[in-house]
Amino acid sequence: MTTTLYLIRHAHAVWTPDEDREISPAGRAGAAHVATLLGDVPITAMYASPFKRAIQTIAPLAEAHGLSITTIADLHERKLSAQPVDDHAAAVAWCWAHSTEALPSGESNLIAQRRGVAVIADLAARHPGETIAVGTHGNLLALILQYWQPKIDYDFWNSVTMPDIYALTFGDDGTAQITRRWDAADRFVPPVAAEEP
């Protein structure tokens, strides 16, 4: 028996300081494609960050499956800093290089990872043997996957697209496998064997 969680990074949203920003027209097209890619997957439940861009990205998929979306506060994006940063990529790179530290009033990689992994572990326990979808954000998605695949780093985060889909599959023996379901050519990418945390 396997349990699979499709972790879905939100589609494109025009950046604003408001974390609850909506997806853009390009984002809506991406969300529609998520529904196409996973339309035949036997998804039994759907969860998302409370932020609009995460909900809107999986809404077409939820509609295709006739499912409602349950929001979970701890699926929200990692708070980088209380103040706007001049160079977002550089700030994220610093956080990945200093996993236990945080920018002023921000959340460290380690704390964000623990928060995200706790949600994933709870959902996997609630849905044994099922396939579910989880709408979230780029940093948190990468940090969750890093728990099972420690080689994941800043460069991986930087490669995650908007939207993006990664399947995290748990086997009976406690092992986990990570498979990217989305790429530029829209084809499956060979699985990456997850390592012990």
N, C-alpha and C positions, 0 to 999 in steps of 0.2 A: 504494500500500500504506500502510495506517495501522496504528499501534500504539496501543492504548487501555489505560490503567491506571485502574481504578475505585478511587479512594482513599476508604476507608470509615472515618469517625470512629466510635469505639466507641459502643455504646448506653449508656443510663443506668446508672450504678453509684452506690450510696450511698457518699458520700465517707468515707474513713478515711485516716489517715496512711500506711497501707500501700499502696504503689503497685500491688501485685499484687491489688487488690480485685476482686471478681467483680461481674458485672452484676446488677441488681435484677430483680424480677418484671416491672416495666415495661420494663426493658432486654431481657429475654427476648422480650417481645412485639415490641419494635423489631427485634431480631435476626431474628425470624421474618419480619417485613415486608421486611427487606433481602433475604432469600431469595426472597420473592414478587416483589419488584420486579426482581431480576436473574436470576430463574429461567430465562428464555428467552434470556439473553445467552450467547453462545458462549465462556464463560470457560475457559481452558486451564490456568491455574495460579493458586495462591493463596498469599499471603505475609502475615505479620502481625508486629506487635510481639510480644515475648515476654510481655507483660503479659496476665493472664487476660482482662480486659475486652475487649481487642482480639481475642483468639482466639475468645472466646465469641460475640462479635458476628457473626463471619463463619462460625462453625461450621455453622449451618443451611444457609448458602449452599454451603459446601464439601460437605456431605452431599447436597444436591440435585444437585450436579454430579458426585458421585463422586470428589472430589478431596481430597488431603491438604493440610494447611496447613504451610508451611515458615516457621519463625520467623527473623526477622532482628533482631539486637540493636539496630541503629541506627535502627529504626523506633519505638523507645521515645519516650515523651513528653519534651519539653524539661524539664530539671530547673530549676525556678524558683529555689530557694534550698536551702541545707542545713538551714535552720531553717524551721519553720512561719511563714507570713506572716499578719498580722492581717486583711488585706483582699486576697483573691486577685485580684479584678478590677483593683484599683488597682495591684497588683504587676505583673500582665500588661500593663496599660496603660503603666506606666513602661518595661517592657522593649521594647514596641513603639515608644515615643518615643525610646529610646536603644539602637538596634539593635546597636551594637558593645560595649555595656556589659552587665554582669550583676550580679545581686544576690549577696550573699556565698555563695561556693562554688556558685553557680548557673551556668547556661549562657546565653550571650547569644543573641539572635535570630539573629545572623549565623552563629555557630558551629553552632547547631541547624539552621539552614537549609542550610548546606553539608553537614552530615551527612545530612539527609533527601534533598536533591537528588542526592547521590552515589548513594544507594540507588536512587532512581527512574531515574537515568540508566543504572545497571547493569542494572536489571530490563528497561528498554526495549530495551537492547542484547541481552539474553539472549532476548527474546521478540519479535523483529521480526515485524510483521504479525499479531500475536496480540492477544487481549484477556485481561487478567489482573486479579485483585482484590488489593487491598492494605489490610489492616486496621491502622489507626494511631490517632492521637490528635489532638485539636482544634488545639492550638498548632502541632504539627509539620505537620499537614495545611495549615493556613493559610500557614505559612512556605514550604512547598514550592510551593504555588500562587503565592505572591507572587513567586517567582523568575521565573515566566513572565508574571505579571500584576502589575507593580509597584504598581498602585493598591490592591491588597489591603492592608488595614490592621487596626488594633485593632477597628474596628467590624465588619469582616468576620468576624474571629475570634469576636466576641461574638454574631454571628448564626448561627454554625454550631451545628446541633442535635445531639442525641444520640438515635439515630445520625444520620448524614448521609452523603451519597454525592456525590462529584464525579468526573466523567470527565475525565481528562487525555489528550487524543488528539494524537499526533504524526504529521505528514504527511511525505511523502518529501522535501519541500523544507525540512525542519527547523522548520517552524512548529508551534505548539502551540495547541490550542483547549481551553478549560475549559467544561464544561457541568455544571450541577447536576442531579442525577438525583432528588433528594429535596426535596420541599417540603410545606407543610401540606396542600395540595390534592392531593398525590400526582400530579403531572403534570410533564412535562419543562419546564424553564425555558430560555428562549432562550440560546444559547451566548454567552459573553463572549469576544471576540477577545483573545487573549493578546498582550502586547507583548514586544518584545525585552528581555532582562534588561540 
